[in-house]
């Protein structure tokens, strides 16, 4: 059988799987039709005929992968992705590359050198791969690679013109094996060689944990993968949670992940037997998730921070803590993703993420935002422009009104002050800075000249002046008055970039958190969070209600 024919047979089988929903990997579902519904086999034959005509008669040779999966990984314009886009924004098909990345992300680990890379046009127009971030504690970090290094060769094989996923595959390999990486670095006349021993790279989901004030813990969860609950359990032991006087749980920019991990995380902060979340769908019976272990009486006040990028599993945690009045929620309205995807592994190392249910918070709120009659671009990238409906009203344990149908509405609204035109210019990518922006590029240049900085580094006026001169050379206009009016913003961002390059992203994050106005506001609101818990207990007692 020709490769194209084999692929066509695979795709048609996938189409039928989507139509029948289930089989080996999900609950068995009987498909039925009636006189008003199109017959699956008729659609199957029509698709086969169209593909056959295109293959035989198209002006250029047909690339079946491009026609069926799309021209790029996760492209919405292939036959299969296009079909799934008619369902909802979150049902999606994973080609082999995307499916491998999904599994690595869910497992929270892979084997390699441990750095984030990105592709960009080089000086001669050919693609080059740069290091965006060596993961703190990874072999790449310990070897001395820096953000901004250009990867020239991997094991003596040139990387110029190669796609970044191909370079990533060259860097990965079994634990204990050695890879030689040659990089170009600004300020170095000759390429630098690094010999790196590959290791297991853990993608920490709990990426920042420390005592921000005496007795007050700060935790940021980046995503919910298979290790999140274990990481949280270890962190709480280290923090000695029984002695905590308060906690700021930061879920900003957390786009979700695994449902069970969200349930397990919520379990740490709720009383035993309290409802966390429930879901059901057309062929998915209602399932409820309760706190099975509970907080052990550790009812310290909590503030949860969210923004427009807080989604899915992060909204499950936020909704549960808000509905039970366990935490005060602060920030911006969350994204609004209340659809449960079941991942069905298929043949050819591919997968199908299909929406099979809707989830609801303990009070009965559906968090999913409206997506019908909205473009995919607007849904994902203009979510903050969507109005927050207040027509679905529910009550928390303490009798407070909360709203569904448009994400989690915070108890205390806090929006970052808008950037000035100069600040927008300085963080934006453009012709001079196609990928990483002026601060990143200047930090590379600065270290090329000055080589290093002390850990307590704080840019002075001389560094700001040097930054202004650098911008002029790159044809980015910023007047002396612009630099003066935005001096604090410039100094803060230069410090963060330079600290991250020399001492690692963990160090830079710590500095950023301590200067964060929402974190500061959250710390000041812990007494209000304490009152919330107390009032809820009184309200529940007065109603004679016991959470189930």
N, C-alpha and C positions, 0 to 999 in steps of 0.2 A: 504494500500500500504506500503511495506517495506521502511525503511528510505533510503536504498541504491537506491531503485527504484525512490523514490521521488527526491533524489538528482540527479539521472541520468536524470530524466525528466527536472529538473531545468537547468542542464548543457546543455542539447540538445536545450532547449529553448534559452539559452544564445548564443549558436553557431548560431542558426537561426537569432537571433537579430543582431549578428555581421555581418552576411551575408546580411541582409536586410537593416541595417544601418538606424535606425530611429524609427518609430512607435510612441509611446506615448511621448517619452522624447526628440525627435529631430525633425528636418524637415522631413516630410513624403517623402520617396523616393521609387519609383517604381523599383523593381528588375526585370531585364530582362535577359534572357539567349538566346544563339543561339547554333547552332550545334557544335561549337568549344569549348564551355564552359561547364565545368562539372555541372551537375544538382545538386542544393542544396540538394534536397531530397535523391539523391543517396549517397552523402557524409554523410548525416544525418543517413541513414540506415547503412552505413559502420561503422561509429563511434559506433552506438548502438550495432552492432554485435561484434565488437572488445571488447568493454567494457564488454559485456555479457560473452564472452569466458574467459576473464581475471578473472572476478569475480567468475566464476564457477570452474576454473581449476588451478589458481595460487597456488603455493606450500604452501603459508602462507595465513592467513586470509587477505582479501583486506581492506585497509583503504580508502574508497572512497574520503574523503577529501584530503588525501595526493596524490592520483592518479590524481585528477582533479584540485586541487588548487596548489599543490606543497607541499613539506615537511615542508617548513617554510613560514611565511608571506612574500608575494611578491617574492616567489621563481619562477625562470624562467623555472622550469622543469615539472610543472603540465600540464595537457592537455590544459586548457584554456590559462595560461600564455605562454605556448609554441607556441600556435597558434598565439597569438598576437605578439610574438617576430619575426615572419616572416614578419610583416608589417613594423615596424620601432622601434627604441629604446624607444620611449616614450608612445606608446599605451600599456596600462596595465590593469590588472584585480585586483580589490581590494576585498580581503576576508573581512568578518565582522570586524575583528580587524583592518586591514589596512584602511578600509573605514571609521570607526569611527575616527581613527587618522587623516585621510585626512580632514574630516569635522571640527574637532577641530582646525586643523592648519589653515584652510581657515577662520573660524570664529574668530580666534585669542583669544579664551577663553575656559575655562573649569572650573569645580568646584572641589577643592581639597586643598592640603596644599602648592603646589607650589615649587617643586624641581625636578631636573633632576637626575635620578638614572641609575645605570648600573650594570649588572650582571658580576660576575667574579668567578673563582675557589677560594675557601677558603683554609685555611691551611690544612684541612683534605681531600681536593679534592671535597667537596660538594660545590654546588653553593651558593654564598652569594650576597647580593645586597648592593651596596655602594652608598652614596650620592655623586654625581659629583658636583652639584651646587644648593644651595637654591636660587630661583629666588629673586633678590633684591626687598624688599618691601612685599614679600609674608608672609603668616602665618609661614611657615617653617623658613624663614629668621629671623623674629622677635622672634620666639621661641628659636633661638640659635643653630639650627642645622648647621653643618659645612661640607664642602667638605671632603670626606674621612671617614665620619661616616658610620659604618656598621649597616644596619637595621636588628635588631635581631628579633623583634616582632612588629606586628601591632594589637592593641587591644588584647594583650596577646596571639595572634596566632603566633607561630614561622614561620619565613620566609625562614629558611635554606632549600635549595633545590628547592625553588619555582622560576619559571621564573619571570623575571623582570616585564613583562606585567601583571602578576597576582598580584605582589606586588603593582604595580601602581593602579590597580583596587581597591585594599584594601584601598589605601590612598585617593582615590577619594570618593566624596559623596556630598549630598546636602549642600548648603550654610548654615552655622550656626550650623551644626552638629560637634561633637567633636570626635577626634581620638587620641588614645594614642600610641605613637611611642617609642619603646625601642631601643637604639643604643649602639654599642660598639665604644669607642673612644680611639685612641692611647694616652697613658699617664694616662688613667683613669682605676683604678683597678676594678671598678664595672660598670655595665651597667648604662646608663643614661636614665631617662624617661622624655618624653616631652608630654604634653597635648596640642593639637593644635586644634583650631577651624577652620574648613574649610571655604573657601571663594571663590569668583569668582577670578580666576587666569587669568589675561590678558597677552597674549603673545605679548609683544610690538614688532612691526616690526621696528619702528623708535627707535632703542635701544641706541643711543648716540646722544645728541644734546647739544652743549655748544658754547660759544664764545671763540675760540681758540686764537684770537688776538683781540685787540680793533676794533670793527666794522666788524670783520671777523667771520662768523659762520662755524662750522663744524657739519655735519649731517651724520650719518651712517644708512642706511636702510638695515635691515637684510633679509627681505622677503616682499612680497606683499600679504597681506591678507585683509580681509574685513574692517579692521580698519586703514589701512595705510594712506589713504588720510586724514581722520579725525585727525590722529596723526600729520601729516605734517601741516595741517591747524592750529592746536593749537600751534605747535612749532613755526611757522612763526609769529604768533601773539605775542607769548612770546618774540621772538627775535626782534620784531619790524622791519619786513623786509623792510619797507620803508626807514629805516635809515642805512641799511646794506651797507658796502663798498665792500663786497665780500663773496663768499661761496665756501667751499670745500664739495662736495657731494660724499660720499664714498659708492660705490656699490660693493666693493670687497666681495667675498664669498656670494653674494646674488644670489641664484639659481632660483629666479623668484617667480611665484605665479599667482595672478589673473590679467587678461588682463585689466579689467576696472580700477583697482587701478593704474596700470602703466600709463594708459591714464590720469587719474585724477591728478597724481603726475606731469606728464609732463606739464599739463595745467597750473600749478602754474608758470612755468618759460618761457613759450612761449607767443607770441603775439596772441591775439584773432583771430580765424579762420585759424591759421597755422595747417597744416596737421601733425598728430602725428604718425599714423601707419595705414596700411590697410592690409586686408587679404582676401583670397579667396581659394576655393578648388573645387574638382570635383563636389560636390553637395552643395557647399556653395557659394552663390553669393558674389561678392566683397562688402566689407563693409569698409568705411573709417571713421576714428576717428579724429576729429578736436578739437583744443583748444576752448572751449565754453566760458570760463570766461577770460582767459588770465592773464598776469602777472601784469596788472594795471600800466605798465610803470616802474616797478621795474627791471631795466636792469643792476643790479650790475654784475660784472664779476664772472664767475663760472668755477670751475675746477671739473671734474668728474673723480674719481679714479676707475679703474677696474682691474680684474685679470682673470686668467683662469677659476675661479669658478663663474664669473659673467655670468648669463644665463637668457634666456627667457624674462620675464617681465622686468628684469633689463636691458637687451639689448634693449628692446623697448625704455625705457627712454633714455639710452645712445645714441642710434641711432638717435632719434628725436632731441636731443640737439646738437649732432654733425652735422647732416645734415643741421640744421638751423643756424649753427655757433654760437649757444647760449652759448656753453661751450667748453673749451679745455679738451680733453680726455687724461688721462695719465695712464700709467701702462703697463700691458701685454694684449695681444689679448684675448678677451673674449671666452667663451665656444663654442658658435655657435649653439644655439637652436632656430630655427625659425619655429617650428611646433606648431599649436594651438590644444590643446586637449579639447574636449567636454566631460564632465562627465555625464554619463547616470546612474542614480540610478536603480538598479535591485532588484529582490526579495531577500529574505534571508539576508537583510542588507548588500548587496554587491554592487559594482559599477564597471563601465567600463569607463576608460579614453581612448577615441579613437581620434586619430589625424584626424581632419576634414578639416584643412586648413593650408596654409603657410602664415606667416606674412612678411610684407615688410616695410622698413623704408621709410620716406617721399621721398627720392631720388630714390626709387625703388630697394633698396638692399634687397636681400634675405640673411638673416643672418645664415640660417641653414648650418651646416657643413656636409660634406660627411659622410654617415654612411653605404653605401652599401659596401660589401666585407671587412668590418671591424668588428672584434669581439666585443661583448658587453663590455668586460673588457677594451679593448683598447679604445673604444669610450668614456667610462665614466672616466677611470682612467689614460689614456695616451693622453688626448686631447692636452696637451701642446707640444706633439711630432708631431702633425699633421701639415703639411705645410699650410701656409696661402696663398690661391690662390689670384692672383691680376688680374684675367682675367675678372671679373665683375666690371667695373669701372663706378662710378657715380660722380656727382658734387654736392657739398654743395651749399647753397644759395650764398656763397661768391666765388664760382667758384673753390673751392679746390677739388682735387680728393679724393674719398673715395672708399672702396672696399667691395664687398659682397661675400657671399658663404663660409665664414670661420670665422664667428664671427665678432666682432667689432675690427678693427685695431686702436690702440690709436694714437692720434696726436703726443704724446711724449712717446716714448718707455722707460720703466723703469722696470728693472728686479732686484729683490733682489739679493744681492751677495750670491753665493753658500755657504752652511754651510761647516765648516771644518769637518774632520772625527770625531773629538772629540765632536763637537756640534751635529752632527747627532746621535752619540751614546747617548748623554745626553737627547735628545728629543724622542728617540725611545722607544717603548715598547719591552719587551723581557721576558725571563724566570723569572728574578727577579722582573720585573714590567710589568705584563701581560696586563694591561689596560691603566694606566695613566702616566707612565714614571717617571724617577728619581726625577724631580723637584717637582711633585705633592706628591710623596711618602715621600720625605725628608721634605717637608713643614708640612705634618702630624706629622712626627717624631719630628721635631723642636718644634712644638707647644705642643706636648705631654710633652716635657721637660721644655720649657720656658713659656708655657701657653698662652701668648699673645705677641703682638708687638704694638708699638705706630704707629699712623697714618703716621708719617713722616719717618717711618722705611726705612733704606738703609743698606743692608748687608755689613759688613766690611770684612777685610781679615780673621778674626777669624771665621766668618760664612762660608766662602769659604773653610777654612781648615776643619771645622766640616763636611761640605758637602763631601769633599774628603774622610774623615774617614768613613762616612756613606756608600759611594759607595764601599769602600773596603770590608766592612762587608756584602754587598749584592753581592759580587763577580763581581762587575763592575770595571774593571781596568781603572784608569786614573792617569797618573803620575803627580808629582808635576809640571813638566814643562807644561803638558797638561792643568792643572788648571790655571797656570800662564798665558799661552798664550791666554786662553779663559776667563779670569777673568771678563771682562766687560759683556760678554754674560751670564755668570753664575750669576753674581750679579743681572742683569736685570731680568732674569727669576725667580730667587728665590724671588725677591721683588714682582713680579707680582703674583706669587702663594700665598705667605703669605698675601699680602694685600687682595687678593680675598677671602681667607679663613676667615679673621677677619672682614673686612670692606665691603665685597661684590664685585661682579663682575663689577658693574658700576664703582667703584673706580679704580679697576685694569685697566679697559678699558681706562679710562681717562689718566692714566699714560702711557699706551702703545701708545695711539694716539699722545701724546705730544713728544714721542721719536721716532716716525715713520719717516723714511727718505723720503718716498714717500709723506706723508702729508707735510713735510717740503718743499719738492720740489714743491708741488702744491701751497703752500702759496707764494713761490717765483715766480710762473708763473701766478699769477692773473693779472699783467699788460699785459701779452701776451694774456690772455683771453679777456681782455677789448678791445685790438686792434682787435681781431677776430670779435667781435660784430660790431665794427665801420666799418671795412672793408667790412663786409657782407652788411651792410645797404647802403654803397656807391655803391657796385656792383649791388645790386638789383635796386637802383635808376637809375643807368646808363643804365640798361636794360629795364627800364620801366615796371618791373615785380611786380605783387602783389601776395603774397602767398595766395593760396586757400586751 
